[in-house]
C-alpha cells in the first residue's frame, strides 16, 4: 500500500508520459516499457540500481531499438569498469562520423559526475524511453543525436551506501562524490588528471556536442525552489553565443515552470553560509567546471541542480522534465545553434591581438528579490559553539533577500598575434595535455638562436598552503615583455588561430585561474635551486659596492626607504646575488613564451 501511494503521488506531480511509464510487472508489457524500466521505477522512485543495471539497460535499449540506439564503451575506470554511453537518434547517425557527415546536432547529457547525486541516471533512462516511444518530445529524435552517459563517475557509483549524502532525501542508497582515485571530476575539466575525464574529453573531441548537460543535486539550506538552471555562454564566452545561451536558459525554465517547478537561473547557495539574510550571488564558473569549460570551446553548457531536500521522486521528475525540454529545444533550434557555434569558431580563429577575459567578477550592485523559503530561527548551538539555523518546513515564508547577478569581465589580457611556444623540455608533458583537449599544435623543426618572443617573469609568487585535487596551486603576478631567446628544435608552436583559441589561452596564460601554471604543472620553474653561502655573498657584495657606484647608490636608497629590506639580512644579500653571473636567470621565468610569428 505504501508503494502504491508513492507511485500515485509521483504520477500526480509528473506528466502523462511519466504516468504511462509507471513500473509494471506484467509479462505481456511491451519490451519498450517494463523490460526497459529501472530499479528506481520499480521501487516507486525510492531506490536506485547498481552499475550492473546500467550495463544491462544499455544493452536492452540497443536490442529493443537497434536502428535508433547504439550502446558503446568509451573508456575504462581505474577499477576496470566500462564507461558506457548511448547514442540515440532516428536520423541514422549513431556514430560520431555519421553525425558529422549528416550535420546532425549532438547533445551530450551526463549523469553521476558526483555519483551520490544520481537523479540524472534514473531520469535519463526514463526520458530516453519516453522519447523513443514518442510519449515525450515527440519527433525530437528525428532532429538530433542524444549522447547519454548514465554515470560518469562509475567507480564512485559503486561505493554504495545509505548515508553517503546526509543532506539529501533519497534514494535509499547512493554512490560517492569522488572517484576511486579520490578525484572530484567536476574540478578536472582543464587539468584532466583522472582517466575518466580523459575518456570524456576523447568522447567530446570525437562527437563535438553542441550542448553539454551536467546533471547534479545541490547542497545547501532548506527552501521551496526545487531546481537551478545555469547556462553558459551567458556571463562569459562568445558574445553572439551569450544571446542564444540566455534564450536556451529562459526556454527550459519556462517549460519547468509550466510543469509546476520554481527554477532559478543562479546557484541557490547563500552568500554567507547558513545565513538566509545574506541572499545570493551569481557568478561565472572557472573552466575547471563544465559550465566554465565548454564556453571556451564555443559550445553550450548547462548545469542542472535539483534541490537536495526535495524527495527522490520529485527530483527525478524535475530532471526528467528538464531533459525532455532540452530535447525539444535542440530539435527546434539545433541547426540555428550549429551555425552560431561555427561562426563563433571563426571569430575565435581571428582572436589574435584581441582582449580576452581571464577572470570575471560579480559587482556589488544588488537588487531585492522575493524568495520562497520557510520560517527559521538562528540561535546559539551548544554543540558547535556558533550560530545555527533551524528551519520549519511546515511554515512557508517569503524572504526578502539581496541578489547580486551582474557578472562582468575582470582581468583581461591581449591574445598573442601568433601563438604560444612550449620549449622542447616541456613539449612532451604539455603536448600530451593539449592533445587531450583536441588543441592543434606543431613541432618546430629547426633551432632559432635569436627569436623575438614575449616572456613572463613572475614578480610575485604564492604557492597553495595545502594540496588541492592532488596539486599544489600557484598564483603569480607579472607581465609579458618582449625578449630575444633561443628556441631549440622540438619546441611546440600552439597557434592562436584555431577554433579553440579561448581554451588555448585558458590553459597557457599564466594568470588564469585554471591555467596549467595555476594547477602547479610548472612549479619547478618557480623554485630557487642554486644559492651562494652568506660569506661568499658578503665578498661578492663588497666587490660590487667597490666597483659600481650606481649600484652602491641603489643599495643605500633601498636600505633607507625599505624597512623590511633594511632589517632582513637574507634580502640584503640577495640584492647582490641577483646581480652576480651565477644568478639563475630562469628563476621565476614562466617556461612558455608568446610570439607574433606564425611557424
C-alpha positions as CSV (number, residue, x, y, z in Angstrom):
1,X,0.0,0.0,0.0
2,X,2.8,2.4,0.8
3,X,4.5,1.7,-2.5
4,X,1.2,2.3,-4.4
5,X,0.7,5.6,-2.6
6,X,4.2,6.7,-3.5
7,X,3.6,5.9,-7.2
8,X,0.3,7.8,-7.2
9,X,1.9,10.8,-5.6
10,X,4.7,10.7,-8.2
11,X,2.2,10.3,-11.1
12,X,0.2,13.2,-9.8
13,X,3.1,15.6,-10.0
14,X,4.6,14.2,-13.2
15,X,3.5,14.4,-16.8
16,X,1.2,12.0,-18.5
17,X,4.3,10.4,-20.1
18,X,5.8,9.7,-16.7
19,X,2.5,8.2,-15.6
20,X,2.5,5.9,-18.6
21,X,6.0,4.8,-17.7
22,X,5.0,3.7,-14.2
23,X,6.5,0.3,-13.3
24,X,4.7,-2.8,-14.3
25,X,5.5,-6.4,-13.7
26,X,3.1,-7.7,-16.4
27,X,4.7,-10.3,-18.6
28,X,2.7,-9.0,-21.6
29,X,4.1,-5.5,-21.4
30,X,6.0,-4.3,-24.4
31,X,9.8,-4.5,-24.5
32,X,10.0,-0.7,-24.6
33,X,8.2,-0.3,-21.2
34,X,8.6,-2.9,-18.5
35,X,11.7,-4.5,-19.8
36,X,13.3,-1.1,-20.1
37,X,12.2,0.2,-16.7
38,X,14.7,0.9,-13.9
39,X,15.1,-0.3,-10.3
40,X,14.1,3.2,-9.4
41,X,10.7,3.0,-11.2
42,X,10.0,-0.5,-9.8
43,X,10.8,0.8,-6.2
44,X,8.4,3.8,-6.6
45,X,11.5,6.0,-7.1
46,X,12.8,5.3,-3.7
47,X,15.9,3.3,-4.7
48,X,18.5,3.4,-7.4
49,X,20.2,0.4,-9.1
50,X,23.8,-0.6,-9.1
51,X,26.0,-0.1,-12.1
52,X,25.2,-3.6,-13.4
53,X,21.8,-2.2,-14.2
54,X,23.3,0.4,-16.4
55,X,25.3,-2.2,-18.3
56,X,22.1,-4.3,-18.7
57,X,19.8,-1.4,-19.7
58,X,22.3,-0.1,-22.2
59,X,22.3,-3.5,-24.0
60,X,18.5,-3.8,-23.6
61,X,17.8,-0.4,-25.2
62,X,20.0,-1.3,-28.2
63,X,18.3,-4.6,-28.6
64,X,14.8,-3.1,-28.4
65,X,15.7,-0.2,-30.8
66,X,18.6,-1.4,-33.0
67,X,18.1,1.3,-35.6
68,X,17.8,4.1,-33.0
69,X,20.2,3.2,-30.2
70,X,23.8,2.2,-30.1
71,X,25.3,1.3,-26.7
72,X,29.1,1.6,-26.6
73,X,32.1,1.8,-24.2
74,X,34.1,5.0,-24.3
75,X,36.6,4.3,-21.5
76,X,37.6,2.2,-18.5
77,X,37.8,3.3,-15.0
78,X,40.8,2.8,-12.7
79,X,39.0,-0.1,-11.1
80,X,38.3,-1.7,-14.5
81,X,34.7,-0.9,-15.1
82,X,33.3,0.1,-18.5
83,X,32.2,3.6,-19.1
84,X,29.1,3.4,-21.2
85,X,27.3,5.8,-23.4
86,X,24.1,5.5,-25.5
87,X,23.9,7.2,-28.9
88,X,20.2,7.7,-29.6
89,X,18.7,9.1,-32.8
90,X,16.2,8.5,-35.6
91,X,18.5,10.2,-38.1
92,X,20.6,7.2,-38.8
93,X,23.6,8.9,-37.2
94,X,24.7,6.6,-34.4
95,X,28.4,7.2,-34.7
96,X,30.4,10.4,-34.5
97,X,31.4,10.1,-38.2
98,X,27.8,9.7,-39.3
99,X,26.7,12.7,-37.2
100,X,29.3,14.9,-38.7
101,X,28.6,13.6,-42.3
102,X,24.9,14.3,-41.9
103,X,25.4,17.6,-40.0
104,X,23.1,16.4,-37.2
105,X,23.2,18.4,-33.9
106,X,24.5,16.4,-30.9
107,X,23.6,16.9,-27.3
108,X,25.6,15.1,-24.6
109,X,23.8,14.6,-21.3
110,X,25.8,13.1,-18.4
111,X,24.6,11.8,-15.0
112,X,26.5,10.9,-11.9
113,X,29.7,13.0,-12.2
114,X,29.1,13.1,-8.4
115,X,27.7,9.6,-8.1
116,X,25.8,10.3,-4.9
117,X,23.8,12.9,-6.9
118,X,22.3,10.2,-9.1
119,X,19.0,11.7,-10.3
120,X,20.3,12.1,-13.8
121,X,20.8,8.3,-14.3
122,X,17.2,7.3,-13.5
123,X,15.6,10.4,-15.0
124,X,17.7,10.0,-18.2
125,X,16.6,6.4,-18.8
126,X,13.0,7.4,-18.2
127,X,13.1,10.3,-20.6
128,X,15.0,8.3,-23.1
129,X,12.4,5.5,-23.2
130,X,9.6,8.0,-23.4
131,X,11.3,9.9,-26.3
132,X,11.8,6.6,-28.2
133,X,8.1,5.8,-27.7
134,X,7.2,9.4,-28.8
135,X,5.4,9.9,-25.5
136,X,7.8,12.8,-24.6
137,X,9.3,15.4,-27.0
138,X,7.6,13.7,-30.0
139,X,9.8,13.8,-33.1
140,X,12.7,15.3,-31.3
141,X,15.0,12.4,-32.0
142,X,14.4,12.9,-35.7
143,X,16.4,16.2,-35.5
144,X,19.4,15.3,-33.3
145,X,21.6,12.8,-31.6
146,X,21.3,12.4,-27.9
147,X,24.5,11.1,-26.3
148,X,23.5,9.8,-22.8
149,X,26.2,8.9,-20.3
150,X,24.1,7.5,-17.4
151,X,27.1,7.5,-14.9
152,X,30.3,9.4,-15.4
153,X,31.9,8.6,-12.1
154,X,31.4,4.8,-12.3
155,X,33.8,3.7,-9.5
156,X,32.3,6.3,-7.2
157,X,28.8,5.0,-8.1
158,X,29.8,1.6,-6.8
159,X,31.0,3.0,-3.4
160,X,27.4,2.4,-2.4
161,X,25.9,3.3,1.0
162,X,22.9,4.6,2.8
163,X,24.4,7.8,4.3
164,X,26.8,8.9,1.6
165,X,24.7,12.1,1.2
166,X,23.4,13.0,4.7
167,X,21.9,16.3,3.4
168,X,19.9,14.7,0.6
169,X,16.5,13.0,0.7
170,X,16.8,9.8,-1.2
171,X,17.4,7.5,-2.8
172,X,17.8,4.9,0.0
173,X,21.4,4.2,-1.0
174,X,23.6,6.0,-3.4
175,X,27.2,6.3,-4.6
176,X,30.1,8.6,-3.6
177,X,31.1,12.0,-4.7
178,X,34.6,11.3,-5.9
179,X,36.3,8.6,-8.0
180,X,38.3,5.6,-6.7
181,X,41.4,7.8,-7.0
182,X,39.6,10.5,-5.0
183,X,39.3,13.0,-7.8
184,X,36.4,15.3,-8.0
185,X,35.6,15.1,-11.7
186,X,33.8,18.5,-11.7
187,X,37.1,20.2,-10.9
188,X,39.0,18.3,-13.6
189,X,37.9,19.6,-17.0
190,X,41.1,21.5,-17.8
191,X,43.8,19.6,-15.9
192,X,42.2,16.2,-16.9
193,X,44.1,14.2,-14.3
194,X,41.5,11.4,-14.0
195,X,41.3,8.6,-16.5
196,X,37.6,9.1,-16.5
197,X,38.0,12.8,-17.6
198,X,40.5,11.8,-20.3
199,X,37.9,9.4,-21.6
200,X,35.2,12.0,-21.5
201,X,37.3,14.5,-23.4
202,X,38.0,11.9,-26.1
203,X,34.3,11.4,-26.4
204,X,33.7,15.1,-26.6
205,X,36.5,15.5,-29.2
206,X,35.0,12.8,-31.3
207,X,31.4,13.9,-31.2
208,X,31.8,17.7,-30.7
209,X,28.4,18.1,-28.9
210,X,26.6,21.3,-29.5
211,X,25.5,21.3,-25.8
212,X,26.8,19.5,-22.8
213,X,24.4,19.0,-19.9
214,X,25.7,18.2,-16.4
215,X,23.1,16.7,-14.0
216,X,23.6,17.3,-10.3
217,X,21.9,17.7,-6.9
218,X,22.7,20.8,-5.0
219,X,23.8,21.1,-1.3
220,X,22.5,23.8,0.8
221,X,19.7,25.2,3.1
222,X,16.1,24.3,3.2
223,X,13.8,26.4,0.9
224,X,11.0,25.9,-1.6
225,X,12.5,26.3,-5.1
226,X,13.3,22.9,-6.5
227,X,16.0,23.4,-9.2
228,X,18.5,25.8,-10.6
229,X,19.3,26.0,-14.4
230,X,22.6,27.6,-15.2
231,X,23.7,28.0,-18.8
232,X,26.9,29.3,-20.4
233,X,27.7,31.2,-22.5
234,X,25.6,33.7,-20.6
235,X,28.0,35.6,-18.5
236,X,31.2,34.8,-20.5
237,X,32.4,33.4,-23.8
238,X,31.5,34.5,-27.3
239,X,29.1,37.5,-27.4
240,X,26.8,36.1,-30.0
241,X,26.5,32.7,-28.2
242,X,25.6,34.5,-25.0
243,X,22.3,35.6,-26.5
244,X,21.5,32.1,-27.6
245,X,22.6,30.8,-24.2
246,X,20.2,33.2,-22.4
247,X,17.4,32.1,-24.7
248,X,18.0,28.4,-24.0
249,X,18.1,29.1,-20.3
250,X,14.8,31.0,-20.4
251,X,13.1,28.4,-22.6
252,X,13.9,25.5,-20.3
253,X,13.0,27.4,-17.2
254,X,9.6,28.3,-18.8
255,X,9.0,24.7,-19.6
256,X,9.7,23.7,-16.0
257,X,7.5,26.5,-14.6
258,X,4.7,25.2,-16.7
259,X,5.1,21.8,-15.1
260,X,5.0,23.2,-11.5
261,X,8.6,23.8,-10.7
262,X,10.2,27.0,-9.4
263,X,13.5,27.2,-11.3
264,X,16.2,29.8,-10.6
265,X,18.9,30.9,-13.0
266,X,21.7,31.0,-10.4
267,X,23.2,28.5,-8.0
268,X,21.0,28.6,-4.9
269,X,23.6,29.0,-2.2
270,X,23.7,31.8,0.4
271,X,26.4,34.4,0.0
272,X,27.3,33.7,3.6
273,X,27.0,30.1,4.6
274,X,24.0,29.2,6.8
275,X,22.7,32.9,6.7
276,X,19.5,33.3,4.7
277,X,19.6,37.1,5.1
278,X,22.8,37.2,3.0
279,X,21.0,36.4,-0.2
280,X,22.5,35.0,-3.3
281,X,25.4,35.9,-5.6
282,X,25.6,34.7,-9.2
283,X,29.0,34.1,-10.9
284,X,30.8,32.8,-13.9
285,X,32.3,29.4,-13.3
286,X,36.0,28.9,-13.9
287,X,37.0,26.4,-16.6
288,X,37.6,23.6,-14.1
289,X,33.8,23.2,-14.1
290,X,31.7,22.0,-17.1
291,X,29.9,25.4,-17.3
292,X,33.2,27.2,-17.4
293,X,35.0,24.8,-19.7
294,X,32.6,24.4,-22.7
295,X,32.2,28.1,-23.5
296,X,35.9,28.1,-24.0
297,X,35.2,25.6,-26.8
298,X,32.4,27.8,-28.1
299,X,29.7,25.3,-27.1
300,X,26.8,25.4,-24.8
301,X,26.8,24.0,-21.2
302,X,24.0,23.6,-18.8
303,X,24.3,22.8,-15.1
304,X,21.1,21.3,-13.6
305,X,21.0,21.3,-9.8
306,X,17.8,19.8,-8.3
307,X,17.4,20.7,-4.6
308,X,18.7,18.1,-2.2
309,X,15.9,18.5,0.3
310,X,13.2,17.5,-2.2
311,X,12.4,13.8,-2.2
312,X,13.8,11.5,-4.8
313,X,10.5,11.0,-6.8
314,X,10.3,14.8,-7.1
315,X,13.9,15.3,-8.1
316,X,13.8,12.5,-10.7
317,X,10.6,14.0,-12.2
318,X,12.2,17.5,-12.4
319,X,15.3,16.1,-14.0
320,X,13.3,14.1,-16.5
321,X,11.3,17.2,-17.4
322,X,14.5,19.2,-17.9
323,X,15.8,16.5,-20.3
324,X,12.6,16.4,-22.3
325,X,12.6,20.2,-22.5
326,X,16.2,20.1,-23.8
327,X,15.3,17.5,-26.4
328,X,12.6,19.8,-27.7
329,X,14.8,22.9,-27.6
330,X,17.6,21.2,-29.6
331,X,15.1,19.8,-32.1
332,X,13.7,23.3,-32.6
333,X,16.9,25.3,-32.6
334,X,19.8,22.9,-33.1
335,X,20.5,23.8,-36.7
336,X,20.5,27.5,-35.9
337,X,22.8,26.9,-32.9
338,X,25.1,24.9,-35.1
339,X,25.6,27.9,-37.3
340,X,26.1,30.2,-34.3
341,X,28.8,27.9,-33.0
342,X,30.5,27.7,-36.4
343,X,30.5,31.5,-36.6
344,X,31.9,31.6,-33.0
345,X,34.7,29.2,-34.1
346,X,35.5,31.5,-37.0
347,X,35.7,34.5,-34.7
348,X,38.0,32.6,-32.3
349,X,40.3,31.8,-35.2
350,X,40.7,35.6,-35.6
351,X,41.3,36.4,-31.9
352,X,44.9,37.3,-32.3
353,X,45.5,40.7,-30.6
354,X,42.0,40.9,-29.1
355,X,41.4,41.2,-25.4
356,X,40.4,38.0,-23.6
357,X,38.9,37.9,-20.1
358,X,40.9,35.5,-17.9
359,X,38.5,36.1,-15.0
360,X,35.1,37.5,-14.1
361,X,33.7,39.2,-11.0
362,X,30.3,39.8,-9.6
363,X,29.7,43.5,-8.9
364,X,28.2,44.7,-5.7
365,X,25.1,46.0,-7.5
366,X,22.3,44.2,-5.6
367,X,18.5,44.0,-6.0
368,X,15.9,42.8,-3.5
369,X,14.0,39.7,-4.5
370,X,11.2,37.7,-3.1
371,X,12.4,34.2,-2.4
372,X,10.2,31.4,-1.2
373,X,11.7,29.9,2.0
374,X,10.5,28.6,5.3
375,X,10.3,30.1,8.8
376,X,13.6,29.8,10.6
377,X,15.4,30.7,13.8
378,X,19.0,31.3,14.4
379,X,20.4,30.7,17.8
380,X,23.5,29.6,19.7
381,X,24.4,26.0,19.4
382,X,25.9,24.2,22.4
383,X,27.4,21.7,20.0
384,X,29.2,23.9,17.6
385,X,29.6,26.9,19.8
386,X,28.3,29.2,17.0
387,X,25.0,30.3,15.5
388,X,22.9,27.6,13.9
389,X,19.9,27.9,11.6
390,X,16.8,25.7,12.2
391,X,14.0,25.6,9.5
392,X,10.3,24.8,10.0
393,X,9.2,23.3,6.7
394,X,5.6,23.3,7.9
395,X,5.6,27.1,7.7
396,X,6.3,28.5,4.2
397,X,7.6,32.1,4.3
398,X,8.5,34.6,1.7
399,X,12.0,36.1,2.2
400,X,13.2,39.4,1.0
401,X,16.9,39.0,0.3
402,X,19.5,40.6,-1.9
403,X,20.6,39.1,-5.2
404,X,23.8,40.2,-6.9
405,X,23.7,38.9,-10.5
406,X,25.7,41.4,-12.5
407,X,28.8,39.5,-13.7
408,X,31.4,41.4,-15.7
409,X,34.9,40.6,-17.1
410,X,37.7,41.3,-14.6
411,X,41.3,40.7,-15.6
412,X,41.9,40.8,-19.4
413,X,44.9,40.0,-21.5
414,X,45.5,40.5,-25.2
415,X,45.8,37.3,-27.2
416,X,49.2,36.8,-28.9
417,X,49.3,37.6,-32.6
418,X,50.9,34.3,-33.5
419,X,50.6,31.9,-30.6
420,X,52.5,30.2,-27.8
421,X,55.8,28.4,-27.8
422,X,56.4,25.5,-25.5
423,X,60.1,24.8,-25.0
424,X,61.4,21.4,-26.0
425,X,62.0,20.5,-22.4
426,X,58.2,20.7,-21.7
427,X,57.0,19.6,-25.1
428,X,56.0,16.0,-24.2
429,X,54.3,17.0,-21.0
430,X,52.3,19.9,-22.3
431,X,51.8,18.4,-25.8
432,X,50.0,15.4,-24.2
433,X,47.7,17.7,-22.3
434,X,46.9,19.7,-25.5
435,X,46.1,16.5,-27.3
436,X,43.6,15.5,-24.6
437,X,41.6,18.7,-25.4
438,X,41.9,18.4,-29.2
439,X,44.0,21.6,-29.5
440,X,46.1,21.9,-32.6
441,X,49.9,22.5,-32.4
442,X,53.0,21.7,-34.4
443,X,56.6,20.9,-33.7
444,X,59.3,23.4,-34.6
445,X,61.8,21.6,-36.8
446,X,64.9,23.8,-36.5
447,X,66.8,25.8,-33.9
448,X,66.3,29.6,-33.8
449,X,69.1,31.2,-32.0
450,X,67.5,34.6,-31.5
451,X,63.7,34.5,-31.8
452,X,61.7,37.6,-30.8
453,X,59.2,36.4,-28.3
454,X,57.3,37.6,-25.2
455,X,58.3,36.2,-21.9
456,X,56.6,36.3,-18.5
457,X,58.7,36.7,-15.3
458,X,56.8,36.5,-12.1
459,X,57.3,39.4,-9.8
460,X,55.4,37.7,-7.0
461,X,54.5,34.0,-6.4
462,X,52.2,32.4,-3.9
463,X,52.0,28.6,-3.5
464,X,49.0,26.9,-2.1
465,X,49.4,26.0,1.6
466,X,47.9,22.6,1.1
467,X,47.1,20.1,-1.6
468,X,44.0,20.5,-3.7
469,X,42.9,17.8,-6.1
470,X,46.4,16.3,-5.8
471,X,48.1,19.6,-6.8
472,X,49.9,22.5,-5.0
473,X,48.4,25.5,-6.7
474,X,50.4,28.5,-7.7
475,X,49.3,32.1,-8.3
476,X,51.7,34.6,-9.9
477,X,51.9,38.3,-10.7
478,X,53.8,39.8,-13.5
479,X,53.5,40.9,-17.1
480,X,54.6,39.8,-20.6
481,X,57.7,41.6,-22.0
482,X,59.5,41.4,-25.3
483,X,62.8,39.5,-25.3
484,X,65.0,37.5,-27.7
485,X,65.5,33.9,-26.7
486,X,66.8,30.8,-28.4
487,X,64.3,28.1,-29.5
488,X,65.5,24.6,-29.6
489,X,64.3,22.1,-32.2
490,X,61.5,20.1,-30.8
491,X,59.7,23.0,-29.2
492,X,55.9,23.3,-29.8
493,X,54.1,26.1,-31.5
494,X,50.4,26.4,-30.5
495,X,48.7,28.8,-32.9
496,X,46.1,31.2,-31.6
497,X,44.4,31.0,-35.0
498,X,42.2,28.0,-34.2
499,X,38.6,27.4,-33.0
500,X,39.7,26.5,-29.5
501,X,41.7,29.8,-29.1
502,X,39.8,30.6,-25.9
503,X,40.8,27.2,-24.5
504,X,44.4,27.7,-25.5
505,X,44.6,30.9,-23.6
506,X,42.7,29.4,-20.6
507,X,45.4,26.7,-20.4
508,X,48.5,28.8,-21.2
509,X,48.0,32.3,-19.9
510,X,49.9,32.1,-16.5
511,X,47.4,34.3,-14.5
512,X,44.3,32.3,-15.4
513,X,42.6,30.6,-12.5
514,X,42.7,27.2,-14.2
515,X,45.9,27.5,-16.3
516,X,48.4,24.7,-16.3
517,X,50.6,27.0,-14.2
518,X,47.9,27.7,-11.7
519,X,47.5,23.9,-11.3
520,X,51.2,23.6,-10.4
521,X,52.4,22.0,-13.7
522,X,55.4,24.4,-13.8
523,X,56.1,24.8,-10.1
524,X,59.7,23.7,-10.6
525,X,60.4,26.9,-12.6
526,X,59.4,29.0,-9.6
527,X,61.6,27.2,-7.0
528,X,65.0,28.5,-6.4
529,X,67.6,25.7,-6.7
530,X,71.0,27.4,-6.6
531,X,72.4,29.5,-3.7
532,X,75.7,31.0,-2.6
533,X,76.8,30.8,1.0
534,X,76.4,34.0,3.1
535,X,80.1,34.5,3.5
536,X,80.6,34.3,-0.3
537,X,77.7,36.7,-0.8
538,X,79.4,39.1,1.5
539,X,82.5,39.0,-0.6
540,X,80.5,39.5,-3.8
541,X,78.6,42.4,-2.3
542,X,81.8,44.2,-1.2
543,X,83.3,43.8,-4.6
544,X,80.2,45.1,-6.3
545,X,80.0,48.1,-4.0
546,X,83.6,49.0,-4.7
547,X,83.4,48.8,-8.4
548,X,79.9,50.1,-9.2
549,X,78.9,53.5,-7.8
550,X,75.4,53.3,-9.3
551,X,74.7,50.0,-7.6
552,X,76.1,51.4,-4.3
553,X,73.6,54.3,-4.5
554,X,70.7,52.0,-5.4
555,X,71.5,49.8,-2.4
556,X,71.8,52.7,0.0
557,X,68.4,54.1,-1.2
558,X,66.7,50.7,-0.6
559,X,68.2,50.5,2.9
560,X,66.9,54.0,3.7
561,X,63.4,53.6,2.3
562,X,62.5,49.9,2.7
563,X,62.3,49.0,6.4
564,X,61.7,45.3,5.7
565,X,64.7,45.1,3.4
566,X,66.8,47.0,5.9
567,X,66.2,44.6,8.8
568,X,66.4,41.3,6.8
569,X,70.0,40.1,6.1
570,X,68.9,37.5,3.6
571,X,67.1,40.1,1.4
572,X,70.1,42.4,1.6
573,X,72.5,39.7,0.5
574,X,70.1,38.6,-2.3
575,X,70.2,42.1,-3.7
576,X,73.8,41.5,-4.7
577,X,73.4,37.8,-5.5
578,X,70.8,38.7,-8.2
579,X,73.4,40.9,-9.9
580,X,76.1,38.2,-10.0
581,X,76.6,36.0,-13.0
582,X,75.8,32.9,-11.0
583,X,72.2,34.0,-10.5
584,X,69.7,31.7,-12.3
585,X,68.1,33.9,-15.0
586,X,65.4,31.3,-15.5
587,X,64.2,31.5,-11.8
588,X,60.6,32.8,-11.9
589,X,60.6,32.7,-15.7
590,X,57.4,31.0,-17.0
591,X,58.6,28.3,-19.4
592,X,56.0,29.2,-22.0
593,X,56.5,32.1,-24.5
594,X,54.2,34.1,-26.7
595,X,55.1,35.1,-30.3
596,X,53.7,37.2,-33.1
597,X,55.4,34.8,-35.5
598,X,53.5,32.0,-37.2
599,X,55.6,28.9,-37.5
